[in-house]
Amino acid sequence: MAQSYDPVARLSELISGLDIAILTIIRPDNSLHSCPMAAHGVEAPGVMWFLSGSNTDKVEAVKTIQRMNLCFADHAAQRYVSVSGFCELVRDQVKTKELWRDSYKSWFPGGLHDPNLILMKVDVQQAEYWSATEGRMVELLGFNKPAIQ
């Protein structure tokens, strides 16, 4: 029996063990802003979650332009993954509790109920990865969703 292709499972495999993503957003003046973010993997149907302070440049930018990119890299293993999509700002205590790590307390002194804490929900639109055998980035099929914006 042929095994069906699951893009979410493949993306999960590609970013497994990569704890930091570089998030790049577009500011209202069309300049780019990048920063490291703690990664939490990917879940069906192609959603990635990040915790942020609600008073940050990235959150302000997402209020205007929801397009963004995430970059994952493991130089030693020649593993490079680029994910682009749309970001939505969410306040959800259940999801926040699921994603919470004790190390976040230094950024959010109020813990899970810190008023500055907000979730960034990324709807994956496209993913690519470095193929060493092909010597180029290869599109990870299955994420070509209609543009939200």
N, C-alpha and C positions, 0 to 999 in steps of 0.2 A: 504494500500500500504506500502511495506517495505521501510524503509529509508536506503539509501546507506551509507556505512561507508566512512568517509573522514579523512585520517590520518593527513592532515594539520590542519583541524578544531580541531581534538582531541589534537594535540600537542599545538595548540594555546590556547585551554582551559586549558591544564595542566600548561602552563607557564604564563598565564594571570596574570598580576599584579606583576610579578617578574621582577623588573627593572634591576637587575644585574645578569650577568652570569659569571662564572669563566671559562675562556678560557685556555685550556692546549694545548700547541704545543710541537712538538719534535724538538729540536735543531739539527743542523748538526752532533754534537758529540753523538747523541741519548739520551741526557739528556732531562728531561721534564722541561718546564717553564710554570707557571700558572700566570694569572693576571685577575683582575676584568674588565669587559667590560659592558658598557651600552647596554641593550638589546632593540631591536626594534620589537620583535615578529617574526612570521614566515609567509611567503607568499607562495602561490602556485608557483611552484610544490614541494615545500619543500626547500625554500631558506631563509636564515637568513642573515642579514646585520649588520655590525659593522663599526664604524669609528675608525681610528688609525692614529698615526703619522707614516710617512713612514720610519723614522730612528729608529725604535724600534727593540728590540730583536725578538718580535713575527713576525714582518714583514720580517726580515732577515731570520728567520727560515722557514717561509712559502715559501720563494723563493726556498728552497731546498726540504723540505718535506711538502706537502700540507695537510697531515692527521692532524686532530685536534679533540678536545672534548670540549663540553660546559656542564657545570653543573649548574643547577638552584636549589635553595633550599628555602623552607619556613618551618622552624623547627616547628613553632607553629601549622601549619596545617598538618604536616607530609607529605609535598608535596616535592618530590625530583625527578628531571628529568635529565637524561643524554642524550646528543645528540652528535653523532659523525658523521664526514663527511670530506669533502675536502674543502679547502679554496683557493679562487682565489683572487688576488689583482686587484682592479678595480679603475679606475679614471672615474667618471661619474658625471658631475655637476648637472644633473637633479635629480639623485638618492641622491646625497649629500644634495641637497636643501630639498628634501622630508624628510630626516632623521635628519636634523640639529635641534639642540636645542640651545637656547641662552647660556645655561650653558657650552657648549663646547668651548666658546670663551676663557676661561682660558687656555685650552690646545692648541687651534689654534687661536692665536691673529689675524691672517689674515682673520679670519672668513671663509666663504664658499670657498674663493679663496686662502686659505693658501696653499703654495706649499708643506708643510709637511703633508697635509691631504690626506689620501688614504682610500678607502673602502675595507673591507674584506667581500667577498661574500662567504657564507658557503652553500654548497650543502649538505643537510642532507642525510646521508646514512643509519643511524640507530638511533632509539630513544627508550629509556627505561624509565619507571617510577616506583616509589615505590608503591606497592599495600599493604596497611596496612592489608587488609583482608587475603591476601595470605602470608604476611610476607616475601616478596621478590621483587626483581626488575622484571618487566614484559615488554617484548618487545612490542613496539607500532608498529603494523603491517602496512605495506604499504610503508616503506622506504628502503627496500632492493634493492638498485640500484646497477648496476655493478660498480666495483671499477674503478676510473679514473686513478689512479696511477699504 
